[in-house]
Amino acid sequence: MVLDEGNVKMKNKNCIKERASTGMGMHIVISTFDRPQGMRAEDLIEKFNQSAPIYRDLEGLIRKHYLLGCEDDKAGGVYVFASRDDAEAWFTKDRIAWAEERFGKITFQRFDVPIEVTTSPPMITPHPIPSRESQ
């Protein structure tokens, strides 16, 4: 599949305004937090292991990666959802409060996924994203 720039209109180079296709596409949420003071990496990994089963059958979640900073005391997660609606259904105020009780103040960044590249098998997949005109 070949994509040309005519399929995507840019609001600015960092934010896709709209795509020719319509619908809800993949959505990624990245959470980051400072490792709680005095908590060793091994202890944090144990907390990650304790929470991992929660995500096994989570509707709309494609993948979750736990993050541990290599050069600092940051940690977090990358959540790949099938749609923005799925992400918003998961990240409620109560869910965020629960996570912040465990890890402290968390920063969340949200991203639409207009194109996905897979290396095995090799594939480039465009994902429709919602128009941002109404946001």
N, C-alpha and C positions, 0 to 999 in steps of 0.2 A: 504494500500500500504506500502510495506517495502522497505526502501532505504538502500543500502549497500555502503560502502566507495569506492567500485570499480566503481561506477557511476561517481565519482567526482575525478579529479586529482588536486592536490594543488600545486600552485607555491610557496606559503608560507602559513602559517596558517591564514593569514588575507586576502588573495586575491585568488579567484578562477581563475585558468588559463583556463580551458575548461571543458565542460561537454560532456557526451556521446551523449546527444541529441543536435540538432542544432536549430538555430533560435533565435529570439529576445524574451526575457522574460521581466517580470516586471522590473521596474527601479524606484528607489526612489531618490529624491533630498531633502536634508535638508539645509535650509537656516537659518543663524543666524546673528544677528546684536545686537549692544548695543542699548538699548532704548534711543532715543534722549533725551539729557539732559533737565530736567525740565518736561518731558512728564509723566503724571500720567498713571498708568495702565489702568484706565477707558478711558482715551483719546486714548490710543493705541488700546484698544478693539473696540472703535468706528471706528478707521481707518480700523481695520480688518473687521468690519461689512460692511463698505462702499465698500471694495474691494471684499467681498465674492460672490456677484452675477456674477462677471467676470468668476468664475470657474464652475458655475452651469452646463454649456453645453460645457465645453472645451473638444474637441475631444482628446481621449487618456488618459485623467485624470480620474483615478478611485476614488481618494480621496485626499482631502487636509485638513491638520490640522494646525491651527494657534497655535503658542507656546508662552508662557509667562513664563519666568524664575521664579522659586519658591525661589531660594536662591541668585539671583543676578539680574541685570538689563538687562539680555539677553532676546531676543525674536526671533521669526522666524516662519518658516513653514516647514511642512513635506508634500511633494508632492508624491503621488503614481501614477505612470504612467503605462500604459499597456506595453510600450516598451521604450527602450533607444531613439529610433527615435522620439517618441512622446515628450519625455522630451527635447530633443535637439531642436525640432521644437518650443517649447514654450519659452525656455530660450535663446532668441536671445540677442544680444548686446543692442538693443533698449529696450527690456523688462527689462533687468537688470538695465539699466540707469533709466528707469521710477521708478523701485522699490527703487533704491538708492536715488532718489530725495525725495521720501516719508519717508525713514527710515534711510538714511545714508549708510555707507559702509557695504556691505553684504558679508558674506562668504558662499560659496556653497560647499557642499559635495555630491558626486554622488555614488550610490550603485546599483549594479545588485542584483536581488532577486532570489537566487537559490532555496529556499524553503520557502513556506508560511504555517503558522499554523493558522487555524481558530478555534475558540472555539464554535461558534454557527452558523451553526451546526459543530460538531467536524470533522475536516478535515485537512490533510496534503497534500499540493499541490506542487509538484516540478515544477519549471519554467525554461525552457531552457534559457540560456544566451549565448551571442555571444562569440566566441573564442577571447582571448586577444593576440593571437600570432601576429596579424598584427598591434597592437596598440603600 
